[in-house]
Amino acid sequence: MPRPTAAQLAYGSATVIVSTIAMLLLSQTSTGIGIAVISAAALALGLLVALTVPIPRRRGRHAAGRPAAAPVAATGFPVDVPADVRVPEPRAASEHSVHH
């Protein structure tokens, strides 16, 4: 299992603190069991938030076991596509989408 990122730790910790305070204030409990249940629920919620924070993906050829994308020319087409396929034929005057 990869180590948690700083964002995951920050979001999870903030969720635990804020949700604990909010639930304690809303429930107005003062018993030990009530506080323990609220604390456990806040910890579970913080863990859920920390695990759902998106993890940045590594860039490069070996990221996630996939090969890197083909190089793209300035035209926006992959370099290995022949030029006659990349450049569309000019349209006739009657083929324009805007008619006057």
N, C-alpha and C positions, 0 to 999 in steps of 0.2 A: 504494500500500500504506500503510495507516495506521501511525502511529508506535506502537511497543510501549508497553504500560502499565508502571507500576512493578511490578505483580504478575508480569507476564510476565518482566521482567528479573530479578526476585528469584528466581523459581522456576527459570528457565533457568540462572542463575549457580550457584545452590545445587546443582542437578542435576549440572552439569559438575564442580564441586569434589568433591562427595561420591562421584560415580561414578568419577572419576579415582582418588581415594585408595583406594576399595574395590577397584577392578580391579587397581591396582598391588600392593596388599597380598595379594590373593588369587592373583595370577599369579606373584608373586615374581620378576618379570623385572628384569633389570638392563641389557639390551641397548638400544641406541638405537632400533632398529627396533621392538622390543616396546613401548617407552614411546611412540613416535610412533603406533603403531596404537591403543594404549589411549587416548591423548589425542584422536585423531581420533574414536574411537567415543564418548568422553565428550562431545565437542563436538556430535556428531550427536544424541546422546540429549538434551542440553541444549536444542538447537534444537527438537527434537520436543516436548519438554515446554513450552517457551515458546510454541510455536504452538498448542498444544492447551489452554492456559489460557483459560477463557471470557472474552470481551471484553464489558464492560458495554454494554448497548444504550442508545441515546439515547431519551429519552422525548419524546413530543410528536406532533404531527400528521404531521410529515414523516419520522419515523423509519422507515427501511427502505422508504420509498415507500408506506406503507399509511396510510389515513385513521385517525384516532383512533376509539376505540370509542364507541358511543353512550352518552350520560349515563345513569346508573343511579339509579333512585329508591331511597328507603330500604327499599322492599319487596324489592329485589334484581332487579326487572324493569326493562328499559329504559324511559325516560320516554315514548317514542313509542308504547308498547303501551297500548291503551285499558284503562280501569279494569275494565270487565266481563270482560276476558280475564285480567287480572292476579290477580283475587280468585277463588279457587276456590269452588264451591258448598259449603255445609255438608254434611257426611255425615250420613246417617241413623244411628240408634243401632245398627243391625245391620251397618253397613259398617265398623266399627272393626276394626283388625287384632288387637286384644287382646280375647279373649272370657273372661268370668268364669264 
